[in-house]
């Protein structure tokens, strides 16, 4: 038996087949190079933060190279930060001066990026922040970069969240009407209950958070569906309905993600390191094995992986990111059919120890991803009468198998016979052709 997900308004048919995408966090924060929230965490005033705007000049920006690196890694779609919380826009928006065309670089960054990724036959996604620490109508709250300003009360009296919502909706309209078909709109994020942030504003009066009423989310949702009916929407507009995908961030769910007890389409968003934006000195980079395990584990639970790159201030991918992308591409070249079109295995199939299962319901093939190479083989309970043929996926070499005598709790057990030496693959995969 396979799980059936909650129906979606957006077109998720391609999404649950492609499984692997690239997240791109890029903005002015690439210049301080110490996390995309640097303006907030260091409480940098606007006039000081403006130095990054005045010096933003990504002269080595090559969107074709970005798209090629993503495609070579096996990624099938991308989602880029059109505007992050700092408020800076990557396209020539008519609604603000705080945009790339007014920096020393002087050109639109988003249009050539969209064109480059489309040329690689990749789907297009836009991340757009609901938050804006730069906009003059955005009221200061406990997440704001000016949260310790002693004049908060007086400043907020002059700010109107409704005017900001008009700006927000206007920019979303620009994105959905100026770039052709958009496949994903990825909003970030709502925080109506802000009690979790209290430790970070010690000694400052608790300020209200922001949610669906502030963003006018119902109205925004209606506009989006009118402009782009099939676009996939994430779940961060603070609405109980209208979204298509759940988006667990920076952790791996233990099982298929559900909403009110029903399985949903979902996507884990993860980083190579501990930062989304380029962070020069951040050192907790995940190894290739960890990243592959993350991808495989996600698909084995019916989800997608959106893996993030934070380009540098000159417009290049970090050499560490390129190294991981190359490694993932090397593995995907020979193992991608255990990822594309695959999902969680039918519930009657149980993964052996130190393994993950993925399943392609169209080809009726089951994939055993081996995280720890065993000695000479392993046992698979319940598989004895289900397998027609088996092979290692990296080279299509036969894997012999045989039924073994049942004993105790082990029933209908199959033993797969493996070579002593692990194949030349970061994560070996056995492909099982089911009867």
C-alpha positions in Angstrom: 0.0 0.0 0.0 1.3 3.5 -0.9 0.2 6.7 0.8 -2.1 9.2 -1.0 -1.4 12.8 -0.4 -3.9 15.6 0.3 -5.0 17.2 -3.1 -3.3 20.5 -4.1 -4.5 23.5 -6.0 -1.1 24.1 -7.6 0.4 21.6 -10.1 2.6 19.3 -8.0 2.6 16.4 -10.5 6.0 17.4 -11.8 7.3 18.4 -8.3 6.9 14.9 -6.8 8.7 13.4 -9.8 11.7 15.8 -9.9 12.5 15.5 -6.2 15.6 17.7 -6.1 16.0 21.4 -6.4 18.4 24.3 -5.7 17.7 27.1 -3.2 19.7 30.3 -3.8 20.0 33.0 -1.1 21.6 36.1 -2.5 21.5 39.7 -1.5 23.5 42.5 0.1 24.3 40.2 3.0 26.8 38.5 0.8 29.2 41.4 1.4 29.4 41.3 5.2 29.5 37.5 4.5 28.4 36.5 8.0 24.8 35.2 7.6 21.8 36.5 5.8 20.3 37.8 9.1 23.4 39.9 9.9 21.4 43.1 9.8 19.0 41.8 12.4 21.5 39.9 14.6 23.9 42.8 14.8 21.2 45.4 14.8 22.8 47.3 12.0 21.1 50.7 11.4 20.0 51.5 7.8 22.6 54.2 7.3 25.4 51.7 8.2 23.9 48.8 6.2 23.7 51.1 3.2 27.5 50.7 2.7 26.7 47.2 1.3 24.2 48.7 -1.2 26.7 51.3 -2.3 29.4 48.6 -2.9 27.3 45.7 -4.3 29.0 44.8 -7.6 28.9 41.1 -8.5 31.1 41.5 -11.5 31.7 37.7 -11.8 28.0 36.8 -11.9 27.5 34.1 -14.5 23.9 32.7 -14.3 24.7 30.1 -17.1 27.4 28.7 -14.8 25.0 28.6 -11.9 22.4 26.8 -13.9 24.9 24.3 -15.3 26.2 23.5 -11.9 22.7 22.9 -10.6 21.8 20.8 -13.6 25.0 18.7 -13.4 24.2 18.0 -9.7 20.9 16.5 -10.8 18.7 19.3 -9.7 15.5 19.9 -11.6 14.2 23.2 -10.3 15.5 26.3 -8.5 14.1 28.8 -6.0 15.8 32.2 -5.6 15.4 35.0 -3.1 13.9 37.8 -5.1 13.8 39.7 -1.8 15.0 38.6 1.6 14.2 40.1 4.9 16.7 43.0 4.4 14.3 44.3 1.6 16.9 44.4 -1.2 15.4 43.3 -4.6 17.2 41.3 -7.3 15.1 42.7 -10.1 14.2 46.1 -11.5 11.1 46.6 -9.4 9.1 49.7 -10.2 7.9 49.9 -6.6 11.2 50.6 -4.9 14.7 52.2 -5.4 16.2 49.5 -3.1 17.2 47.2 -6.0 20.1 45.8 -7.9 19.8 48.3 -10.8 20.6 51.1 -8.4 23.8 49.5 -7.1 27.2 49.9 -8.8 26.4 46.7 -10.7 23.5 48.5 -12.3 21.7 45.6 -14.0 18.8 43.3 -13.4 20.0 40.0 -11.9 16.8 38.0 -12.0 15.8 37.9 -15.6 19.1 36.5 -16.9 19.0 33.9 -14.0 15.5 32.8 -15.0 16.6 32.5 -18.6 19.7 30.5 -17.8 17.9 28.0 -15.6 15.1 27.6 -18.1 17.7 26.9 -20.8 18.7 23.9 -18.6 15.1 22.7 -18.6 14.7 23.6 -15.0 11.5 24.8 -13.3 11.5 28.4 -11.9 10.7 29.3 -8.3 10.7 32.6 -6.5 11.3 33.0 -2.7 9.8 36.3 -1.5 10.1 37.6 2.0 7.0 38.8 3.8 9.3 40.6 6.1 11.1 43.8 5.2 13.5 45.6 7.6 14.2 48.4 5.1 10.7 49.4 4.1 9.5 52.7 5.8 6.0 51.4 6.4 7.0 48.1 8.0 6.3 48.4 11.8 9.2 47.5 14.0 8.7 44.3 16.0 10.7 41.9 18.0 12.3 40.4 14.9 13.2 43.8 13.4 16.8 45.0 13.1 15.8 48.2 14.9 14.1 46.3 17.8 16.2 48.1 20.4 15.6 51.6 19.1 14.4 53.7 22.1 12.0 55.6 19.8 10.1 52.4 18.7 6.7 53.7 19.8 7.0 57.0 18.0 8.5 55.4 14.9 5.7 52.9 14.7 3.0 55.6 15.0 4.2 56.8 11.6 4.2 53.4 9.9 1.2 51.7 8.3 1.2 48.0 7.7 -1.6 48.3 5.2 0.6 50.4 3.0 3.3 47.9 3.3 0.9 45.1 2.4 0.0 47.0 -0.8 3.7 47.1 -1.6 4.1 43.4 -0.9 1.2 42.5 -3.2 2.4 44.9 -5.9 5.8 43.2 -6.0 4.3 39.7 -6.1 2.2 40.9 -9.0 5.4 42.1 -10.8 7.0 38.7 -10.2 4.0 36.8 -11.6 3.5 39.0 -14.6 7.0 39.9 -15.7 8.9 36.6 -15.9 6.7 34.2 -17.8 5.5 31.0 -16.1 6.5 30.8 -12.4 6.3 27.2 -11.1 6.8 27.9 -7.3 6.1 30.9 -5.1 7.9 30.4 -1.8 6.9 32.9 0.9 8.8 33.4 4.1 7.5 33.8 6.9 4.7 34.5 9.3 5.2 34.9 13.1 1.9 35.9 14.8 3.0 34.2 18.0 6.3 35.8 18.8 6.8 34.4 22.3 9.6 32.2 21.1 11.7 35.2 20.3 11.5 36.7 23.8 14.9 35.6 25.0 16.5 37.6 22.2 14.9 40.8 23.2 15.6 40.7 26.9 14.6 43.9 28.6 12.6 45.2 25.6 8.8 45.3 25.8 7.3 42.4 23.9 6.2 43.6 20.5 3.4 41.9 18.4 4.4 39.6 15.6 2.9 39.5 12.1 0.6 37.1 10.3 -2.2 36.7 7.8 -4.0 39.9 8.7 -0.8 41.9 8.3 0.1 40.4 5.0 -3.6 40.3 3.9 -2.9 36.7 3.0 -6.4 35.9 1.8 -6.4 38.7 -0.7 -2.8 37.8 -1.7 -3.8 34.2 -2.2 -6.7 35.1 -4.4 -4.5 37.3 -6.6 -1.9 34.6 -7.0 -4.4 32.0 -8.1 -5.9 34.4 -10.6 -2.5 35.3 -12.1 -0.9 31.9 -11.9 -3.4 29.2 -11.1 -1.0 26.3 -11.2 1.8 27.8 -9.2 3.0 25.8 -6.2 2.6 27.7 -2.9 4.4 27.0 0.3 2.7 27.0 3.8 4.1 30.2 5.3 1.3 32.7 4.7 -0.3 31.8 8.0 -3.4 30.3 6.3 -4.9 26.9 7.1 -5.7 26.4 3.4 -4.6 27.4 -0.1 -1.0 26.1 0.3 0.3 23.1 -1.6 3.5 22.0 0.2 4.8 21.8 3.8 8.3 23.0 4.2 10.3 21.6 7.2 13.5 23.7 7.5 16.9 22.6 8.7 15.8 19.2 10.1 14.9 15.8 8.7 11.3 14.6 9.5 11.1 11.2 11.0 8.3 10.1 8.6 6.1 11.4 5.8 4.9 14.9 6.7 1.2 15.2 7.5 -1.4 17.8 8.1 -4.3 17.0 10.4 -3.3 13.3 10.1 -3.2 13.3 6.2 0.0 12.9 4.2 0.9 16.0 2.2 3.3 17.0 -0.5 6.4 18.3 1.3 9.9 19.6 0.8 12.8 19.8 3.2 14.9 22.9 2.8 18.4 22.5 3.9 21.8 24.2 3.7 25.3 23.0 2.9 26.4 24.7 6.1 24.7 26.6 9.0 24.0 29.7 6.9 21.7 30.4 4.0 23.6 33.4 2.7 27.3 33.3 1.9 29.2 33.0 5.2 33.0 33.2 4.7 34.0 31.9 8.1 31.2 29.3 8.7 32.8 25.9 9.1 30.1 23.4 9.8 29.8 22.2 6.2 28.1 18.9 5.6 30.1 16.1 3.9 29.0 14.6 0.6 27.9 11.5 2.3 25.7 13.5 4.7 24.1 15.4 1.8 23.4 12.2 -0.1 21.9 10.6 2.9 19.7 13.6 3.4 18.5 13.5 -0.2 17.8 9.7 -0.1 16.2 9.9 3.4 13.9 12.7 2.2 12.7 10.8 -0.9 12.3 7.6 1.1 9.7 9.5 3.1 7.9 10.9 0.1 9.5 14.3 0.1 11.7 16.7 -2.0 15.0 18.2 -1.1 15.7 21.9 -1.7 19.4 22.4 -1.1 20.8 25.9 -0.7 23.7 27.8 -2.2 24.7 31.2 -1.0 26.7 33.0 -3.8 29.5 35.4 -2.9 29.4 39.2 -3.2 31.2 38.9 -6.6 28.5 36.5 -7.9 30.2 33.2 -7.7 29.3 29.9 -6.0 31.5 29.2 -3.0 34.2 26.6 -4.0 32.9 24.4 -1.1 29.4 24.4 -2.6 30.8 23.6 -6.0 32.7 20.7 -4.5 29.5 19.2 -3.0 27.5 19.8 -6.1 30.1 18.0 -8.2 30.0 15.1 -5.8 26.3 14.9 -5.8 26.3 15.1 -9.6 28.7 12.2 -9.8 26.4 10.1 -7.7 23.3 11.2 -9.4 24.7 10.4 -12.9 24.5 6.7 -12.1 21.8 6.6 -9.4 19.2 9.2 -10.4 16.6 6.7 -11.2 16.4 5.8 -7.5 15.4 9.4 -6.9 13.4 10.8 -9.9 9.9 9.5 -10.0 10.4 7.7 -6.7 8.7 7.9 -3.3 8.3 6.0 -0.1 8.2 2.3 -0.6 4.8 0.5 0.0 4.3 0.0 3.7 4.7 -3.8 3.5 8.4 -3.4 2.6 10.7 -2.8 5.5 14.2 -1.4 5.0 17.1 -3.5 6.2 19.4 -2.1 8.9 21.4 1.0 7.8 19.4 1.2 4.6 16.7 3.4 3.0 14.1 2.3 0.5 12.7 4.3 -2.4 10.1 3.1 -4.9 9.1 3.9 -8.4 5.4 3.1 -8.8 5.5 3.4 -12.6 8.4 1.0 -13.2 7.6 -1.2 -10.1 11.2 -1.1 -9.0 12.4 -0.8 -5.5 15.8 0.7 -4.5 17.8 -0.3 -1.5 20.3 2.5 -0.6 23.0 1.1 1.6 24.4 3.6 4.1 26.8 1.2 5.8 28.3 -1.5 3.6 27.6 -5.0 5.0 29.8 -8.1 4.9 28.8 -10.3 2.0 25.2 -9.3 2.0 22.0 -8.7 4.0 18.6 -10.1 4.7 15.2 -8.6 3.6 12.2 -9.9 5.4 9.0 -10.2 3.4 10.8 -10.1 0.0 11.2 -13.8 -0.8 8.4 -14.1 -3.4 8.5 -10.5 -4.6 11.8 -10.1 -6.5 12.4 -11.0 -10.1 15.9 -9.7 -10.6 18.5 -7.6 -8.7 21.5 -5.5 -9.6 23.8 -2.9 -8.4 22.6 0.4 -9.9 26.0 2.0 -10.5 27.2 -0.6 -13.0 24.1 -2.9 -13.6 26.1 -5.9 -12.3 23.9 -8.8 -11.1 23.3 -9.3 -7.4 22.4 -12.9 -6.6 19.7 -13.6 -4.1 18.1 -16.6 -2.5 15.2 -17.4 -0.1 16.4 -18.5 3.3 14.6 -20.6 5.9 12.1 -18.7 8.0 12.8 -18.7 11.7 11.0 -16.8 14.5 9.8 -13.4 13.5 11.7 -13.4 10.2 9.3 -14.5 7.4 9.6 -14.8 3.6 13.2 -13.7 3.9 15.5 -13.0 1.0 19.3 -12.8 1.2 21.1 -10.6 -1.2 24.7 -11.6 -1.8 27.0 -8.6 -2.1 30.8 -8.4 -2.9 33.2 -8.0 -0.1 34.3 -4.6 -1.3 32.0 -1.6 -1.5 31.4 -0.4 -5.0 32.9 2.9 -6.1 29.9 4.9 -5.1 29.3 7.2 -2.1 26.1 5.4 -1.4 25.7 2.1 -3.2 22.2 1.2 -4.4 20.6 -2.2 -5.2 17.9 -2.1 -7.8 15.2 -4.7 -7.3 12.8 -5.6 -10.2 9.6 -6.6 -8.5 7.3 -9.4 -9.9 
